[in-house]
């Protein structure tokens, strides 16, 4: 490829040169991706490694995350180029970790393995984009340098000056890009009101720093002789200040990309090169991808690039009238014009990344952005600059906190405008761009009948009915269970996954998948009373209050899920085979075992049923156990899946729900071997992610998220091989 690209570059035709540049860029991106994946495989496949690392994560007093981020400098005495970072839950007993410390660690490194579900967050893609593809388990540790770095000391000093102000976490996020202290409720509030971009150190904050220094130095030039006044010194000084600020915020990828763009713009300005806005934008995108080709996998990259592209598109295709562009009293109109354009044009990106749309983002941004950008951020920058004067610094921090109180007052009411969107609405989200194009070319007048026809077709559009009769999805929820039975857009949920402080599997995996697919739950079935099966029930019931609940528990409002219960849902027959009666606290052997039948194919859900329950089912209901697909009991534990039980069911395929690298080492190797020895197809969520079984009129098939639903290259090379050790 390189030889062909070199030959094409020598041809004078512009098309050939463009093609050569495209080929070289592709080769460079492949090389970067291959180098990263090669490092991951080399470091994670072997035994324990001895590494010299530097702590990268900032130690904050109110930090909510227990993970530490470390940068690998050397492996077994050899420098690692390019350097990689990994996360770990390790914390020394007698020494507090802080950014800048250097340790010699004996590590067991593993690739990042995230949950893979439709509509869910892809942590593997994020890990590659951030160059944080590994997790580490520390076996031995020796401190080499216990001094904290300069950045850690600056942030710690700022923490001391801030004290216990109400919005301390937000102030730290705005000042240094450290968002680990932000509470989940506050994160959701900003997301649902469309102002989450203000908490990321992106182009807005970096530009404010550059403008502040530029304005200050230009003001100082008023007192200088005329021969010392020029535009170059404030421009270069602002650029230097930008680089310092990018270092202060931890050189986060959005800030680094902004610094690269500002560097390019400054060089063009100093050289006197005149370029259009689109040319500068394309040059910036090209420079960013040249420095980091894997940035194409980053959500923040696309948000930054498309936000700037939207601004250029809006100002050139939908400009304000001449009378509104100059006078100061028209500033509110100009601000409304900008926010309207950004809100309209960023709808597709917001729907694709966040699976939702906030109808109140326009008033929220009209209110929050001016206050935070023009008042809060300058106060924060001044507070950091005057940090050596604690009283003055605290006063500035207090003023910044006071402005934030005014910002968040109306946002508590505006968050109600959030609307969840699914896959079916992605195409419709591009309507904003089409509206601007149609208006700009006057198509609304020239082709009124054609546009009216298209609008009517969009309103009356109905998706093609799926070819399958019904579908079963076992979601990747880690150590737990969640199975969705779907037919005709309606669904039944069997178990709801785990719950932990600050969240649950329902909020993180189940509900996003249901929203993405547009499934309305009508029934919820709880197999037994263990947290990894009931954890997400409250969140699911809040989202679907009309859904009936069945369980073997004696819960209020629960329908019984005991042997002998039968009901018909859609075209499917549900039959409960076990347990014989309800209990106050049903355990594993009291799991609600259900057989679902469409007349030709069937599914057997066993929950966490163990040997005792399996023996009873063999004795009492052997004739009803046969099934096409089996949900493996108890996550593939040795306490379940006895040979007589498998022979009685005689399934063609078995699906197991478990977490990768779990401490119980599930599914057990002997159990997996037992299924395969009986000629049963084995699939589990640890390898495939979400598992989907589609039942047709005369056939059925299994699709894994990693293999079929979304077979991306990083999914195929990331955390697939190896066992649960």
Secondary structure by P-SEA (a helix, b strand, c coil): caaaaaaaaacccaaaaaaaaaaaaaaaaaaaaaaaaaaaaaaccccbbbbbbbbcbbbbccccccbbbbbbccccccccccbbbbbcccccccccccccbbbbccccccccccccccccccaaaaaaaacccbbbbbcbbbbccccccaaaaaaaaaaaaaccccaaaaaaaacccccccccaaaaaaaaaacccccccccaaaaaaaaaaaaaaaaaaacccccccccaaaaaaaaaaaaaaaaaaacccaaaaaaaaaaaaaaaaaaacccccaaaaaaaaaaaaaaacccccccaaaaaaaaaaaaaaaaaacccccccccccccaaaaaaaaaaaaaaaaaaaaaaaaccccccaaaaaaaccaaaaaccaaaaaaaaaaacccaaaaaaaaaaaaaaaaaaacccccccccbbbbccccccccaaaaaaaaaaaacccccaaaaaaaaaaaaaacccccccccccccccccccbbbbbbbccccccccbbbbbccccccccccaaaaaaaacccccbbbbcccccccccaaaaaaaacccbbbbccccccccccccccbbbbcccbbbbbcccccccccccccccbbbbbbccccbbbbbccccaaaaaaaaacccccccccccccccccccccccaaaaaaacccbbbbbbbcccccccccaaaaaaaaaabbbbbccccccbbbbbbcccccccccccccccccccccccccccccc
